[in-house]
Amino acid sequence: MEIFQQPRSALKEMLFGPWELRHQCTLGLHDPQSDVTVWLHGLDAPRNVTYNHLMACGAPFTICIGFDQAEDTLTKEAVGLSLKFHESSGNQQLLGEISLRFTSSLHIGSRVLCFFQAATYQNYCLPRRYLWTRSLRETLGRHPTRKGDVAITAHESRAMAVFYICPRPVVLVSVAEGQGGNMFPMNVMGSVGNGYFAFGLNSTRSAAPLVERAGRVVLSSIPFEQASTASGLRGNHRKPSIDWTQLPFTTTRPDGIEVPVPEFALRIREMHIEAVHRLGSHTLFVAKTNRDQRLSDGPQFFVAHGLYRAWRQRNGLDRTEMS
């Protein structure tokens, strides 16, 4: 069998490149991440929105950006808006871009949240020939969507890959309801400015209605070394409640916090929900922070698309805090 292994590996490398490419890779970064900068083009001068945007919905793939109320009309009428993803250091290489199509807006307090879908996209992390062969393999290998999972198109999947060139933090969400509650991982989230924070949860799973009823959550930032432990709780999204004593780690209740949080949390943010907005497959929650406390420091659990890791490998920048 070994006689055939070498030619097969050479053919695979010729078609797809020498990089192992997962849809998602795990990174250890200090928060806020400073690897990739996201710029909004098309209004006036380019705006740095690295810490003022998020993916709001999976299907249809929807991006949310926060603006001042006075910019509402300007944003709706703008033509040629796009997000551009640049390397933050070095020569600020352009890694990808997504052209935006305005769909709707939501007014909340001093902010207007504008929602966009991806009209077109460009990914520059790998040479075009490798992107094409990998996309073809992905299309041919697509499996039917399981009940409760988000069914996205090939176009949305590739646009989402560009969006996740920018590393996104993962937190554990604690939510209490009566004597019960839940804890689950989340990365569909981000600041939208002026103290507002938004996050999206799959509308078909139990976590979304639980959060809506509770009206309050606690987000715990996760050390990089606890990434696999936190990821192991993803099944909790489907559970209406859990037994806190069955979690695979010790929890604590800091002063003033009424819901258990991981003892290893780097940072905890208690938030109250101010608005609930349904967008396709996801429910978007807009919140304000009541309490923000940093408990420790160190590399935090982030995720990015495997294409970003491949780009780092091509440029000799792959970090040790990555898997």
LINJOLIN-V17218 format. One record per residue. N is the residue number from 1. PHI is phi as a letter, one per 40 degrees, with the letter a starting at -180 (* if undefined). PSI is psi as a letter, one per 30 degrees, with the letter a starting at -180 (999 if undefined). Layout:
<<N PHI PSI> <N PHI PSI>>
This chain:
<<1 * e> <2 c f> <3 c f> <4 c f> <5 c e> <6 c e> <7 c e> <8 c e> <9 c e> <10 c e> <11 c e> <12 c e> <13 c e> <14 c e> <15 c e> <16 b f> <17 g l> <18 c g> <19 b k> <20 c k> <21 b j> <22 c l> <23 c e> <24 b k> <25 b l> <26 b k> <27 b l> <28 b j> <29 b l> <30 c k> <31 c k> <32 c k> <33 c k> <34 b g> <35 c e> <36 b k> <37 b k> <38 b k> <39 b k> <40 c k> <41 b k> <42 h f> <43 c d> <44 a c> <45 c l> <46 d k> <47 b k> <48 c j> <49 b g> <50 d e> <51 b h> <52 a h> <53 a l> <54 a l> <55 c k> <56 c f> <57 a k> <58 c e> <59 b j> <60 c k> <61 d j> <62 b k> <63 b k> <64 b k> <65 b k> <66 c k> <67 b l> <68 c l> <69 d e> <70 c f> <71 c g> <72 d e> <73 c e> <74 d e> <75 c e> <76 c e> <77 c f> <78 c k> <79 b k> <80 g g> <81 c k> <82 a l> <83 b k> <84 b k> <85 b j> <86 b k> <87 d k> <88 c e> <89 b a> <90 f b> <91 c g> <92 f h> <93 d k> <94 c k> <95 b f> <96 a l> <97 a l> <98 b k> <99 c k> <100 b k> <101 b j> <102 c k> <103 b e> <104 a l> <105 a l> <106 b k> <107 c k> <108 a j> <109 f b> <110 c g> <111 b l> <112 b k> <113 c k> <114 b k> <115 b k> <116 b k> <117 b l> <118 c j> <119 c e> <120 a l> <121 a l> <122 b k> <123 b k> <124 b g> <125 c e> <126 b l> <127 d k> <128 d e> <129 c e> <130 c e> <131 c e> <132 c e> <133 c e> <134 c e> <135 c e> <136 c e> <137 c e> <138 c e> <139 c e> <140 c f> <141 c g> <142 c k> <143 b l> <144 d k> <145 c k> <146 c l> <147 d k> <148 g f> <149 c l> <150 c k> <151 c j> <152 b l> <153 c l> <154 c e> <155 c e> <156 c e> <157 c e> <158 c e> <159 c e> <160 c e> <161 c e> <162 c e> <163 d e> <164 c g> <165 c e> <166 c k> <167 c k> <168 b k> <169 c l> <170 b k> <171 b l> <172 b k> <173 c k> <174 b k> <175 a k> <176 b k> <177 a j> <178 g b> <179 c f> <180 b a> <181 i a> <182 a l> <183 a k> <184 a l> <185 c l> <186 a k> <187 b f> <188 c i> <189 a l> <190 i l> <191 c k> <192 b g> <193 g l> <194 f h> <195 g g> <196 c k> <197 b k> <198 b k> <199 a l> <200 b k> <201 b k> <202 d k> <203 c f> <204 c f> <205 b l> <206 c f> <207 c e> <208 c e> <209 c e> <210 c e> <211 c e> <212 c e> <213 c e> <214 c e> <215 g g> <216 a k> <217 b l> <218 b k> <219 b k> <220 b k> <221 c k> <222 b k> <223 c k> <224 d e> <225 c f> <226 b g> <227 d e> <228 c e> <229 c e> <230 c e> <231 c f> <232 c f> <233 c g> <234 c f> <235 c f> <236 c f> <237 d f> <238 c f> <239 b k> <240 c f> <241 a l> <242 b l> <243 c j> <244 d e> <245 c f> <246 c g> <247 c k> <248 c g> <249 a l> <250 c k> <251 b l> <252 a l> <253 b j> <254 d l> <255 d k> <256 g f> <257 b k> <258 c f> <259 b k> <260 c k> <261 b l> <262 c k> <263 c f> <264 c g> <265 d k> <266 c e> <267 a k> <268 b k> <269 b j> <270 c k> <271 b k> <272 b k> <273 c k> <274 b f> <275 a k> <276 b k> <277 b k> <278 c k> <279 b j> <280 f b> <281 c f> <282 b l> <283 b k> <284 c k> <285 b k> <286 b k> <287 b l> <288 b k> <289 c k> <290 c e> <291 a k> <292 b j> <293 b k> <294 c k> <295 b f> <296 a l> <297 b l> <298 i l> <299 c k> <300 b l> <301 c j> <302 b l> <303 b l> <304 a l> <305 c k> <306 d f> <307 c e> <308 c e> <309 c e> <310 c e> <311 c e> <312 c e> <313 c e> <314 d e> <315 b g> <316 g g> <317 b g> <318 d k> <319 c l> <320 c e> <321 c i> <322 a k> <323 a 999>>
